[in-house]
Amino acid sequence: MSTEPDDQRRHLRSQTTEKPLECTVCNKAFKDSAHLRTHVRNHLREKLFECTVCSKTFTTSGALRVHVRTHTGERPFQCALCRKKFTQSGSLRRHLLVHRGEKPFECAVCCKCFTESRGLRIHMRTHTGEKPYECPVCSKTFITSGIMREHERTHSGEKPHECTVCNKKFTESRSLRIHLRVHTGEKEFECAMCSKTFTTSGSLRIHLRTHTGEKPFKCIICSKTFFQSGHLRSHQRTHTEEKPYECAVCRKTFSAAENLREHERTHTGEKPYECALCSKTFTQSQSLRRHMRTHTGEKAYECAVCDKTFSAPKRLQIHMRVHTGQKPFECSVCNTAFAGSGSLRIHLQTHTGEKPFVCIICSKTFTTSGHMRLHLRTHTGERPYECALCSKTFTLSQSLREHERTHTGEKPYECPVCRKTFAQ
């Protein structure tokens, strides 16, 4: 029996926007039954085509062919304008719209424009709240099947994308591409205001908010605003007290994955961030940034009440509570209130008796890592704080500040009864 009329009907649909066949699960529409059958496999999790390199399976032979290129490195589709290469012809077509500045698909709700209809369809779910893809392990739902697959790897531990330089593995190919820029030094996204460069356009967008002051992500509970959605999610856990990230060594739990990674370094001793001036190493990049200010003397954050300056915005925020008297962190045991969450955590150890920081030389224990570091100087003899006038050195920054007053004559502490002033 001839299929010519069917072929003709399918061809005619390719010339129109008609999509008469609809998925009964998610209502997505298709022009022909072949495309619908392939789509239905996403819901049934039917994957007939297996990669011979890594055993990953796919719903179509075409998807398998594209995947194999992640192993071979083949990118057969090249942009004639900028020479950038792609693994798929569709990716090249979408890329060409970037050169033309063409974004023909507009959201009817917020007027955001997209280069392809699929991008608009996915975006619309941010307005409708629709999340049609459900994780079979934990039932968490997602906007796209791709995001769900990446999430599933948090359960399986699978990291199929490996860096050929340092062998670090990643759950997403995009994460690997971004990581490779660490080795190449490539930072193609430049801030028009301060010329700082970034490895990703997303990092540049977030950075621009430091200039504009824009904080588009707002907590619905306390109205606090944030530069990044990830920071908002982490903050919301301070309200729900959810701590989904657990240390495999000591079982301590954290509200953010980054906090867990930083904590794990207290067990491994890893300090990947090194100061280019004095070679001191740190467990966190932000600790290195703060340390760099001890060399530059930079204190960019000024108190509007007393003009005192600080090297970090968090320190200014805590300092402001000196003026307001605000102490939002209360001990659940004795009801003592504190200006900072860190102060509360340290105080709680007076109730528990916990001293988790152990001196590697004499085994003496301490409630904070800072106290332990200060103690270590009694063993090493290190006195890192030097007076600029007489070159006398000190183990503590506070001791240096008090000493400097012997040169300046400053006596900031006044007796409220007789008005006599003191240096300490």
URBEL-V344449 format. One record per run of one state. SS is the DSSP state (helix for helix, strand for strand, loop for the rest). FROM is the first residue (numbers start at 1). TO is the last residue. Records with the same first field share a line. If there is no record, write none. Layout:
# URBEL-V344449
SS->FROM-TO + FROM-TO
This chain:
# URBEL-V344449
loop->1-3 + 15-20 + 23-28 + 31-32 + 45-48 + 51-56 + 59-60 + 73-76 + 79-84 + 87-88 + 101-104 + 107-112 + 115-116 + 129-132 + 135-140 + 143-144 + 157-160 + 163-168 + 171-172 + 185-188 + 191-196 + 199-200 + 213-216 + 219-224 + 227-228 + 241-244 + 247-252 + 255-256 + 269-272 + 275-280 + 283-284 + 297-300 + 303-308 + 311-312 + 325-328 + 331-336 + 339-340 + 353-356 + 359-364 + 367-368 + 381-384 + 387-392 + 395-396 + 409-412 + 415-420 + 423-424
helix->4-14 + 33-44 + 61-72 + 89-100 + 117-128 + 145-156 + 173-184 + 201-212 + 229-240 + 257-268 + 285-296 + 313-324 + 341-352 + 369-380 + 397-408
strand->21-22 + 29-30 + 49-50 + 57-58 + 77-78 + 85-86 + 105-106 + 113-114 + 133-134 + 141-142 + 161-162 + 169-170 + 189-190 + 197-198 + 217-218 + 225-226 + 245-246 + 253-254 + 273-274 + 281-282 + 301-302 + 309-310 + 329-330 + 337-338 + 357-358 + 365-366 + 385-386 + 393-394 + 413-414 + 421-422
